[in-house]
């Protein structure tokens, strides 16, 4: 397979952002396109530029891989649950008079900060265009954090429930349980993806 420094530079740029298997496939296609253009054009530099143009530059190809990554859709779904969960848990906690519960202010602040950090992580995944490998770690971390945050909220509610639980909890608790179950089911396949 003939080579060219422009093709090699393109593949090196892709290798910094994409999995080795993806770069290997792209390498085969890029080299085939280069060989075809070299036969057609007879000029190695023009053939390399034409092959790269056909495939797209490294940034465009990486952005396409990031958009199509197996971790982006779960991140979007988890991010979308945020406002819905807030609409359920807000009234539930107010009706349960959460401010009367004996929970240290530092724990309340830590929970809020962890929730905000998780939401920002998911937002970063959704907005990311170049860091294919990083979005895997970010999505898995955010999903695990939401599982822990939902579990912590459920445990706290169970420990501090009044004798007659307020009805909004009948909506919020199952919603958190459902998000926990769906996140737990999504994690193993996501961890296997590369």
Beta strands, then each sheet from edge to edge (+ up, - down):
end
